């Protein structure tokens, strides 16, 4: 049961990247983040995704996936941009326990185009060909759970999340969260002096229950060519417990008892640095940390991070 509950907490973290809107007041200096892109503009990024689990201060799981992607502006139109995000190199050897047909599908997906759209300022709109990505991801997820232990828990997890994999928002925010993250600050004019504190209500992908977090937003303005942004969320514990409760039948006393034992601490950290003349991030980092104390007082820690770094030509 704890596996299911902590998995539900973890899955929601991918959806808390760019939902909150911050109102800024006029002050001395402002920095606009706008996409100044032309057709044919090309950038390369290294993407590293990590998942770690620790129990009682001992690392019990470490997963890392990394790839190199090419960002190419396909069209620069009056109403926005079409971008190709193409995986050009997989930096991880494939696991031997993955079925051969899935390996072939993964190779095909890596060589396929992932097309996404933005508005004229660079704000993310949608992944255009999300159905292809969704079909592969569902197939992969089912195969992975079939070959792993704790089948009873896995069946419930699969039931809860298959619909999310099928949706466009599921692809954009769970399977490929780095793409919305890439565009999350575009279209804003940001104050270079103030730290902004606010309470935000974040959409929840699994139910209608909103997730409440305290937000802290500030930046480090270096010069007319470079700026870094920092955004931290401190999640309200009761809000997340109520979110988990909303997913289950109210009459399930065993589940309710397990949920009431949860003592979570949840922190989201986002960091973005921009080359202002290009209107493109130099790098960004997104981290999600969950700490849960179980009924025996054992500390369980789950951390998920996405690190995206621009790669520069050697010459």
C-alpha positions as a Markdown table, in Angstrom:
| # | Residue | x | y | z |
|---|---|---|---|---|
| 1 | Unk | 0.0 | 0.0 | 0.0 |
| 2 | Unk | 2.8 | 2.4 | 0.8 |
| 3 | Unk | 4.2 | 1.8 | -2.6 |
| 4 | Unk | 1.0 | 2.9 | -4.2 |
| 5 | Unk | 0.6 | 6.0 | -2.1 |
| 6 | Unk | 4.1 | 7.2 | -2.6 |
| 7 | Unk | 3.9 | 6.5 | -6.3 |
| 8 | Unk | 0.8 | 8.7 | -6.4 |
| 9 | Unk | 2.6 | 11.5 | -4.7 |
| 10 | Unk | 5.6 | 11.1 | -7.0 |
| 11 | Unk | 3.5 | 11.1 | -10.2 |
| 12 | Unk | 1.9 | 14.5 | -9.4 |
| 13 | Unk | 5.3 | 16.2 | -9.2 |
| 14 | Unk | 5.7 | 16.3 | -13.0 |
| 15 | Unk | 2.7 | 18.5 | -13.3 |
| 16 | Unk | 3.8 | 21.3 | -11.0 |
| 17 | Unk | 6.3 | 23.0 | -13.4 |
| 18 | Unk | 4.7 | 26.1 | -14.8 |
| 19 | Unk | 1.1 | 26.3 | -13.7 |
| 20 | Unk | 1.3 | 29.2 | -11.4 |
| 21 | Unk | 1.0 | 32.7 | -12.7 |
| 22 | Unk | 2.8 | 35.6 | -11.0 |
| 23 | Unk | 1.7 | 39.2 | -11.2 |
| 24 | Unk | 4.6 | 41.6 | -11.4 |
| 25 | Unk | 4.6 | 45.3 | -10.5 |
| 26 | Unk | 6.5 | 48.0 | -12.4 |
| 27 | Unk | 9.9 | 48.9 | -10.9 |
| 28 | Unk | 13.2 | 50.2 | -12.2 |
| 29 | Unk | 14.4 | 47.4 | -14.5 |
| 30 | Unk | 12.5 | 44.6 | -16.3 |
| 31 | Unk | 13.7 | 41.6 | -18.3 |
| 32 | Unk | 11.4 | 40.2 | -21.0 |
| 33 | Unk | 11.8 | 36.5 | -21.9 |
| 34 | Unk | 10.7 | 36.3 | -25.6 |
| 35 | Unk | 11.6 | 33.8 | -28.3 |
| 36 | Unk | 13.6 | 35.6 | -31.0 |
| 37 | Unk | 13.8 | 32.6 | -33.3 |
| 38 | Unk | 14.1 | 32.3 | -37.1 |
| 39 | Unk | 13.3 | 29.3 | -39.3 |
| 40 | Unk | 16.3 | 27.0 | -39.3 |
| 41 | Unk | 17.7 | 28.1 | -35.9 |
| 42 | Unk | 19.3 | 25.0 | -34.3 |
| 43 | Unk | 20.4 | 24.2 | -30.7 |
| 44 | Unk | 21.5 | 21.1 | -29.0 |
| 45 | Unk | 20.6 | 20.1 | -25.4 |
| 46 | Unk | 21.7 | 17.3 | -23.1 |
| 47 | Unk | 18.8 | 16.0 | -21.0 |
| 48 | Unk | 19.4 | 14.0 | -17.8 |
| 49 | Unk | 16.5 | 12.6 | -15.8 |
| 50 | Unk | 17.1 | 11.0 | -12.4 |
| 51 | Unk | 15.0 | 9.1 | -9.9 |
| 52 | Unk | 16.3 | 8.1 | -6.5 |
| 53 | Unk | 14.7 | 6.3 | -3.5 |
| 54 | Unk | 16.2 | 6.2 | 0.0 |
| 55 | Unk | 14.9 | 4.3 | 3.0 |
| 56 | Unk | 16.2 | 5.0 | 6.5 |
| 57 | Unk | 19.1 | 7.0 | 5.0 |
| 58 | Unk | 20.2 | 4.2 | 2.6 |
| 59 | Unk | 19.9 | 4.5 | -1.2 |
| 60 | Unk | 17.8 | 1.7 | -2.4 |
| 61 | Unk | 17.1 | 2.9 | -6.0 |
| 62 | Unk | 18.9 | 5.0 | -8.5 |
| 63 | Unk | 17.7 | 5.4 | -12.1 |
| 64 | Unk | 19.2 | 7.7 | -14.6 |
| 65 | Unk | 18.3 | 8.3 | -18.2 |
| 66 | Unk | 20.1 | 10.8 | -20.5 |
| 67 | Unk | 20.0 | 11.8 | -24.1 |
| 68 | Unk | 21.0 | 14.5 | -26.5 |
| 69 | Unk | 18.2 | 16.4 | -28.4 |
| 70 | Unk | 18.3 | 18.8 | -31.3 |
| 71 | Unk | 16.0 | 21.8 | -31.2 |
| 72 | Unk | 15.2 | 23.0 | -34.7 |
| 73 | Unk | 12.8 | 25.8 | -35.6 |
| 74 | Unk | 10.8 | 24.3 | -38.5 |
| 75 | Unk | 8.5 | 27.3 | -39.0 |
| 76 | Unk | 8.4 | 30.9 | -37.8 |
| 77 | Unk | 4.8 | 32.0 | -38.5 |
| 78 | Unk | 2.6 | 34.9 | -37.7 |
| 79 | Unk | 0.8 | 33.0 | -35.0 |
| 80 | Unk | 3.9 | 31.2 | -33.5 |
| 81 | Unk | 6.6 | 28.6 | -34.0 |
| 82 | Unk | 6.7 | 24.9 | -34.9 |
| 83 | Unk | 9.7 | 23.2 | -33.2 |
| 84 | Unk | 11.3 | 19.8 | -33.8 |
| 85 | Unk | 12.7 | 18.2 | -30.7 |
| 86 | Unk | 14.6 | 15.2 | -32.0 |
| 87 | Unk | 16.5 | 12.7 | -29.8 |
| 88 | Unk | 19.8 | 12.3 | -31.7 |
| 89 | Unk | 21.7 | 10.2 | -29.2 |
| 90 | Unk | 20.7 | 8.0 | -26.4 |
| 91 | Unk | 23.4 | 8.1 | -23.7 |
| 92 | Unk | 22.2 | 5.1 | -21.8 |
| 93 | Unk | 22.7 | 1.5 | -22.8 |
| 94 | Unk | 19.3 | -0.3 | -23.0 |
| 95 | Unk | 18.5 | -2.7 | -20.2 |
| 96 | Unk | 18.8 | -6.3 | -21.1 |
| 97 | Unk | 15.5 | -7.2 | -19.4 |
| 98 | Unk | 13.5 | -5.1 | -21.9 |
| 99 | Unk | 11.7 | -7.2 | -24.5 |
| 100 | Unk | 13.2 | -7.0 | -28.0 |
| 101 | Unk | 10.1 | -5.6 | -29.6 |
| 102 | Unk | 10.1 | -2.7 | -27.1 |
| 103 | Unk | 13.7 | -2.0 | -27.8 |
| 104 | Unk | 12.9 | -1.8 | -31.5 |
| 105 | Unk | 10.0 | 0.6 | -30.7 |
| 106 | Unk | 12.3 | 2.7 | -28.6 |
| 107 | Unk | 14.9 | 3.0 | -31.4 |
| 108 | Unk | 12.1 | 4.0 | -33.8 |
| 109 | Unk | 10.8 | 6.6 | -31.3 |
| 110 | Unk | 14.3 | 8.0 | -30.8 |
| 111 | Unk | 14.7 | 8.6 | -34.5 |
| 112 | Unk | 11.2 | 10.1 | -34.9 |
| 113 | Unk | 10.4 | 13.7 | -34.8 |
| 114 | Unk | 8.7 | 15.2 | -31.8 |
| 115 | Unk | 7.0 | 18.3 | -33.0 |
| 116 | Unk | 5.7 | 21.0 | -30.6 |
| 117 | Unk | 4.1 | 24.4 | -31.0 |
| 118 | Unk | 4.5 | 27.7 | -29.2 |
| 119 | Unk | 2.9 | 31.1 | -29.6 |
| 120 | Unk | 4.7 | 34.1 | -31.0 |
| 121 | Unk | 6.4 | 34.8 | -27.6 |
| 122 | Unk | 7.6 | 31.2 | -27.2 |
| 123 | Unk | 5.0 | 30.0 | -24.8 |
| 124 | Unk | 4.3 | 26.3 | -25.1 |
| 125 | Unk | 1.0 | 25.4 | -26.7 |
| 126 | Unk | 1.0 | 21.6 | -27.5 |
| 127 | Unk | 3.0 | 18.6 | -28.7 |
| 128 | Unk | 1.6 | 18.0 | -32.1 |
| 129 | Unk | 2.2 | 14.3 | -32.6 |
| 130 | Unk | 1.5 | 13.2 | -29.0 |
| 131 | Unk | -0.5 | 10.1 | -30.0 |
| 132 | Unk | 2.6 | 8.3 | -31.3 |
| 133 | Unk | 4.5 | 9.0 | -28.1 |
| 134 | Unk | 1.5 | 7.9 | -26.0 |
| 135 | Unk | 1.1 | 4.6 | -27.7 |
| 136 | Unk | 4.7 | 3.6 | -27.2 |
| 137 | Unk | 4.7 | 4.8 | -23.6 |
| 138 | Unk | 1.6 | 2.8 | -22.6 |
| 139 | Unk | 3.1 | -0.3 | -24.2 |
| 140 | Unk | 6.4 | 0.2 | -22.4 |
| 141 | Unk | 4.7 | 0.9 | -19.1 |
| 142 | Unk | 2.6 | -2.2 | -19.2 |
| 143 | Unk | 5.6 | -4.4 | -20.1 |
| 144 | Unk | 7.6 | -2.9 | -17.3 |
| 145 | Unk | 5.0 | -3.6 | -14.7 |
| 146 | Unk | 4.3 | -7.1 | -16.0 |
| 147 | Unk | 8.0 | -8.0 | -15.4 |
| 148 | Unk | 8.3 | -6.4 | -12.0 |
| 149 | Unk | 7.3 | -7.7 | -8.5 |
| 150 | Unk | 4.3 | -6.6 | -6.4 |
| 151 | Unk | 1.8 | -7.4 | -9.1 |
| 152 | Unk | -1.2 | -6.4 | -7.0 |
| 153 | Unk | 0.2 | -2.9 | -6.4 |
| 154 | Unk | 1.2 | -2.7 | -10.0 |
| 155 | Unk | -2.3 | -3.4 | -11.3 |
| 156 | Unk | -3.7 | -0.6 | -9.3 |
| 157 | Unk | -1.0 | 1.8 | -10.4 |
| 158 | Unk | -1.6 | 0.8 | -14.1 |
| 159 | Unk | -5.3 | 1.4 | -13.7 |
| 160 | Unk | -4.8 | 4.8 | -12.2 |
| 161 | Unk | -2.3 | 6.1 | -14.8 |
| 162 | Unk | -3.2 | 4.5 | -18.2 |
| 163 | Unk | -5.7 | 7.2 | -18.9 |
| 164 | Unk | -3.2 | 9.8 | -18.1 |
| 165 | Unk | -0.7 | 8.3 | -20.6 |
| 166 | Unk | -3.4 | 8.4 | -23.2 |
| 167 | Unk | -4.0 | 12.1 | -22.8 |
| 168 | Unk | -2.2 | 14.9 | -24.6 |
| 169 | Unk | -1.5 | 16.6 | -21.2 |
| 170 | Unk | -0.1 | 13.3 | -19.9 |
| 171 | Unk | 2.4 | 13.1 | -22.7 |
| 172 | Unk | 3.3 | 16.8 | -22.3 |
| 173 | Unk | 3.7 | 16.9 | -18.6 |
| 174 | Unk | 4.7 | 13.3 | -17.6 |
| 175 | Unk | 6.4 | 11.6 | -20.5 |
| 176 | Unk | 8.2 | 14.7 | -21.9 |
| 177 | Unk | 8.0 | 17.3 | -19.1 |
| 178 | Unk | 11.3 | 18.8 | -20.4 |
| 179 | Unk | 9.5 | 20.4 | -23.3 |
| 180 | Unk | 6.9 | 22.5 | -21.4 |
| 181 | Unk | 9.7 | 23.3 | -18.9 |
| 182 | Unk | 11.8 | 24.6 | -21.8 |
| 183 | Unk | 9.0 | 27.2 | -22.5 |
| 184 | Unk | 7.7 | 27.8 | -19.0 |
| 185 | Unk | 9.0 | 31.4 | -18.5 |
| 186 | Unk | 8.5 | 32.7 | -22.1 |
| 187 | Unk | 6.1 | 35.6 | -22.5 |
| 188 | Unk | 6.8 | 37.2 | -19.2 |
| 189 | Unk | 8.4 | 40.5 | -18.2 |
| 190 | Unk | 10.3 | 39.9 | -15.0 |
| 191 | Unk | 11.4 | 42.3 | -12.2 |
| 192 | Unk | 15.1 | 42.2 | -11.6 |
| 193 | Unk | 14.9 | 43.4 | -8.0 |
| 194 | Unk | 12.0 | 41.9 | -6.0 |
| 195 | Unk | 11.5 | 38.5 | -4.6 |
| 196 | Unk | 7.8 | 37.5 | -5.1 |
| 197 | Unk | 6.1 | 35.4 | -2.4 |
| 198 | Unk | 2.6 | 34.0 | -3.1 |
| 199 | Unk | 0.3 | 31.1 | -2.4 |
| 200 | Unk | -0.7 | 29.2 | -5.5 |
| 201 | Unk | -3.2 | 26.5 | -6.3 |
| 202 | Unk | -1.8 | 24.0 | -8.8 |
| 203 | Unk | -4.0 | 21.8 | -11.0 |
| 204 | Unk | -4.0 | 18.1 | -10.1 |
| 205 | Unk | -3.9 | 15.6 | -13.0 |
| 206 | Unk | -5.5 | 12.8 | -11.0 |
| 207 | Unk | -8.6 | 14.5 | -9.5 |
| 208 | Unk | -10.4 | 17.8 | -9.2 |
| 209 | Unk | -8.7 | 18.6 | -5.8 |
| 210 | Unk | -6.3 | 21.5 | -6.2 |
| 211 | Unk | -2.8 | 21.3 | -4.7 |
| 212 | Unk | -1.8 | 24.3 | -2.5 |
| 213 | Unk | 1.8 | 25.5 | -2.4 |
| 214 | Unk | 3.8 | 28.4 | -1.1 |
| 215 | Unk | 5.8 | 30.0 | -3.9 |
| 216 | Unk | 9.0 | 32.0 | -3.9 |
| 217 | Unk | 10.3 | 33.6 | -7.1 |
| 218 | Unk | 13.4 | 35.6 | -7.7 |
| 219 | Unk | 16.2 | 36.1 | -10.3 |
| 220 | Unk | 19.8 | 37.0 | -10.6 |
| 221 | Unk | 20.2 | 39.6 | -13.4 |
| 222 | Unk | 23.9 | 39.7 | -14.6 |
| 223 | Unk | 23.8 | 42.0 | -17.6 |
| 224 | Unk | 21.9 | 42.5 | -20.9 |
| 225 | Unk | 23.0 | 39.1 | -22.1 |
| 226 | Unk | 22.3 | 36.8 | -19.3 |
| 227 | Unk | 19.8 | 36.2 | -16.4 |
| 228 | Unk | 19.0 | 33.4 | -14.1 |
| 229 | Unk | 15.6 | 32.6 | -12.4 |
| 230 | Unk | 14.8 | 30.7 | -9.3 |
| 231 | Unk | 11.3 | 29.4 | -8.3 |
| 232 | Unk | 10.6 | 27.3 | -5.2 |
| 233 | Unk | 7.4 | 25.7 | -4.1 |
| 234 | Unk | 6.7 | 24.4 | -0.6 |
| 235 | Unk | 3.7 | 22.1 | -0.8 |
| 236 | Unk | 1.0 | 22.2 | 1.9 |
| 237 | Unk | 0.9 | 18.7 | 3.5 |
| 238 | Unk | -2.8 | 18.6 | 4.2 |
| 239 | Unk | -3.5 | 19.6 | 0.6 |
| 240 | Unk | -1.6 | 16.6 | -0.7 |
| 241 | Unk | -3.1 | 14.2 | 1.7 |
| 242 | Unk | -6.6 | 15.3 | 0.7 |
| 243 | Unk | -5.5 | 14.8 | -2.9 |
| 244 | Unk | -4.6 | 11.2 | -2.3 |
| 245 | Unk | -7.9 | 10.6 | -0.4 |
| 246 | Unk | -9.9 | 12.0 | -3.3 |
| 247 | Unk | -8.6 | 9.1 | -5.5 |
| 248 | Unk | -10.1 | 6.3 | -3.5 |
| 249 | Unk | -13.5 | 5.1 | -2.4 |
| 250 | Unk | -14.5 | 6.8 | 0.9 |
| 251 | Unk | -15.6 | 3.5 | 2.3 |
| 252 | Unk | -12.2 | 1.9 | 1.9 |
| 253 | Unk | -11.2 | 2.0 | 5.6 |
| 254 | Unk | -7.8 | 0.3 | 5.1 |
| 255 | Unk | -6.8 | 3.0 | 2.5 |
| 256 | Unk | -8.0 | 5.8 | 4.7 |
| 257 | Unk | -6.0 | 4.5 | 7.6 |
| 258 | Unk | -2.8 | 4.2 | 5.5 |
| 259 | Unk | -3.3 | 7.8 | 4.2 |
| 260 | Unk | -3.7 | 9.2 | 7.6 |
| 261 | Unk | -0.3 | 7.9 | 8.6 |
| 262 | Unk | 1.4 | 9.9 | 5.8 |
| 263 | Unk | 3.6 | 12.8 | 6.9 |
| 264 | Unk | 4.9 | 14.3 | 3.7 |
| 265 | Unk | 7.3 | 17.1 | 3.1 |
| 266 | Unk | 7.2 | 18.1 | -0.6 |
| 267 | Unk | 9.5 | 20.7 | -2.3 |
| 268 | Unk | 9.7 | 21.8 | -5.9 |
| 269 | Unk | 12.7 | 23.7 | -7.1 |
| 270 | Unk | 13.1 | 25.2 | -10.6 |
| 271 | Unk | 16.1 | 27.0 | -12.0 |
| 272 | Unk | 16.4 | 28.6 | -15.4 |
| 273 | Unk | 19.3 | 30.6 | -17.0 |
| 274 | Unk | 18.8 | 32.4 | -20.3 |
| 275 | Unk | 20.9 | 33.8 | -23.1 |
| 276 | Unk | 18.8 | 36.9 | -23.6 |
| 277 | Unk | 19.9 | 37.7 | -27.2 |
| 278 | Unk | 18.9 | 34.2 | -28.4 |
| 279 | Unk | 15.8 | 34.0 | -26.3 |
| 280 | Unk | 16.8 | 30.4 | -25.4 |
| 281 | Unk | 17.7 | 28.8 | -22.1 |
| 282 | Unk | 21.4 | 28.1 | -21.6 |
| 283 | Unk | 20.3 | 25.5 | -19.0 |
| 284 | Unk | 17.5 | 24.7 | -16.6 |
| 285 | Unk | 17.0 | 22.3 | -13.7 |
| 286 | Unk | 13.8 | 21.1 | -12.2 |
| 287 | Unk | 13.8 | 19.1 | -8.9 |
| 288 | Unk | 11.0 | 17.4 | -6.9 |
| 289 | Unk | 11.7 | 16.0 | -3.4 |
| 290 | Unk | 9.3 | 14.0 | -1.3 |
| 291 | Unk | 10.0 | 13.0 | 2.3 |
| 292 | Unk | 7.5 | 10.6 | 3.9 |
| 293 | Unk | 7.7 | 9.2 | 7.4 |
| 294 | Unk | 5.9 | 5.9 | 7.8 |
| 295 | Unk | 4.0 | 4.5 | 10.8 |
| 296 | Unk | 7.3 | 3.0 | 12.2 |
| 297 | Unk | 9.1 | 6.4 | 12.0 |
| 298 | Unk | 11.2 | 5.3 | 9.0 |
| 299 | Unk | 12.1 | 8.1 | 6.6 |
| 300 | Unk | 11.4 | 7.4 | 2.9 |
| 301 | Unk | 12.8 | 10.0 | 0.4 |
| 302 | Unk | 12.0 | 10.1 | -3.3 |
| 303 | Unk | 13.7 | 12.6 | -5.5 |
| 304 | Unk | 13.1 | 13.3 | -9.2 |
| 305 | Unk | 15.2 | 15.7 | -11.2 |
| 306 | Unk | 15.4 | 16.9 | -14.8 |
| 307 | Unk | 18.6 | 18.7 | -15.9 |
| 308 | Unk | 18.8 | 20.3 | -19.4 |
| 309 | Unk | 22.0 | 21.8 | -20.5 |
| 310 | Unk | 22.7 | 23.6 | -23.8 |
| 311 | Unk | 25.7 | 22.1 | -25.7 |
| 312 | Unk | 27.9 | 24.5 | -27.5 |
| 313 | Unk | 30.0 | 24.0 | -30.7 |
| 314 | Unk | 33.6 | 23.3 | -29.8 |
| 315 | Unk | 34.8 | 25.9 | -32.3 |
